[in-house]
Amino acid sequence: MTLRTCLLVSDDADDHHAISEAVSQLSERIIVLNILDSQKALVLLKESSFMPDYIFLDLSMHGLRINSLLTALKDEDGFYKRRPVVYGDRESFEKIDNNENLIFFSKDYEYSELLRFLKTIF
């Protein structure tokens, strides 16, 4: 069985803890990489061969340029290499230029809801 990776782009320590804990509870074979700065995440995605199996983007992150990040996740044909999960409030989600191929999760969650949601993703 191979390891899978989950890139979590968020500056919220509570999200890092909750999502990392939930992922480890659901699977020992998934590693969570937390990145606090959306620009560093953008550099990682554009300038390396690393493409995580799962991508979670916090829409309430300070300085987030969501459309730039989403563009970096697309292949040459304009399709997402991985279908990103974006989480935050509905208003922020609706401001994304092209949000129909994204998975949305409300940031106002209970831990049990997060676990149920992640089970559907993994």
N, C-alpha and C positions, 0 to 999 in steps of 0.2 A: 504494500500500500504506500502511495507516495504522499509527501507533505503538500499541503496547499497553503497559499498565502492570502491574507486579507489585509488590504491597505486601508487604514482608518485615518482620514484627514480631518482633524478636529483640534481646536485649542482648548477644549473643555475636558479637564481632568476627570470629572464625573463620568463623562461618556467613555473615556479611555478605560476607566476601571470597569464600568458596567458591561460594555461591549466585549472587552477582553475576557472578563470573567464568564460571560454567557457563552462566548465562542469556545472557551476551554471546557466548559461544562458539557457542551454538545459534541465536541470532537477533540481528541488528542492530536489529530493529524492536521490541524489548521493553526498556522502561526499568524499572529496579528502584529503588523508593523504600524506603529503610531507615528504620524507626522504632524507636528504642531503648526507648521507654516505652509499655507497653500502654495506659495511660490516655490518652496523647496520640493513639494510634491509635484508641481508642474515640471520642474527641472528633471526630477527623477523619471517621470513618465516620458518626457521628450528626448532626453539625452542618454538613456540607458536602454538595455534590452529587457529590463525587468518589466514584466506585465503581471500584476497580481491576479489571482483567480477570482477574488471578490474585492470590490471597491466601495467604500462608504464615505460619503462627503457630507460634512456638517454645514448646512446652509446658513447657520447663525455665526459662523466663524468670522472673526475680525479680518477685514481686508481680502476676503474671498472673492476671486474672480471666477465664478462658477462656469461661465461660458468658455473661458480660456481652458480651464481644466477639462471640461467635457470635450472640447475640440481635440485636445491631446489624446483622448481615449478613443478617437475614431481612426479607422484604417483609411487607406487611400480611396476607398469607395464611399466613405462617409458613414460607415456602419460602426457601431461600438464594438471594440475588440472584446470587451467585457461589459455587461449591462450594469451600470452603476446604481447603487442605492444612495439616494439623497434623503437626508432627514432634517427636519426643521419644522417651521410652521407652513401652513398651506399657502399663505400669501407670498412667502419667499419662493416656494415651489412654482407658483403660477407666473412669477417674473422671469423664469428661465426661458430663453429664446425658443428652445425646442425640447419640451419636456415629455412628449408622448412615449418615448422609449426608455424612460427612467423608471426605477422602482422608488416609490415614495413611502417614507415612514415618518410618523409624527414624532417630534422630539419630546413631546410631553407624554412619556411612556412610563408604565410600571415595568418592573423587571420581568414579571411573568409574561407580559405582552411582548417584550423584547425577545424572550426565549421562544415563544410561539412563532414570532415573525422570522427569526433566524432559522428555525427548523424548516420553514418553507423555502428559504434561500439556499440552504446547504443540502 
